[in-house]
Amino acid sequence: MKKHSISFIVLLLLLSGFLGAVMGSLLDTVFGLSFLNYELLPGKGIEINDFYILRKLNLQLTPATFIGIGIALYFIYKHGNTM
């Protein structure tokens, strides 16, 4: 079984969460699947001020984000078992 570094797994989960959120937004716009784009945190979500070169970073958790993270975990698991 091939081992992955922790930084690779964290980066993959972060990017898959972003990809899941974008796909959820697109599916909501095109097909009207509004449950994928529902905000799980009430209000403004998570706000981070002065994040490197960004003045303000807003993060929203949606069900599509968790679906993207789940798919990434599945692929990490399957890739680890095939080698």
Protein Blocks (a to p, Z undefined) as FASTA:
>chain_A
ZZddfklmmmmmmmmmmmmmmmmmmmmmmnopaklmccfbgcjbjadehihjafbdcddd
dfklmmmmmmmmmmmmmmmmmZZ
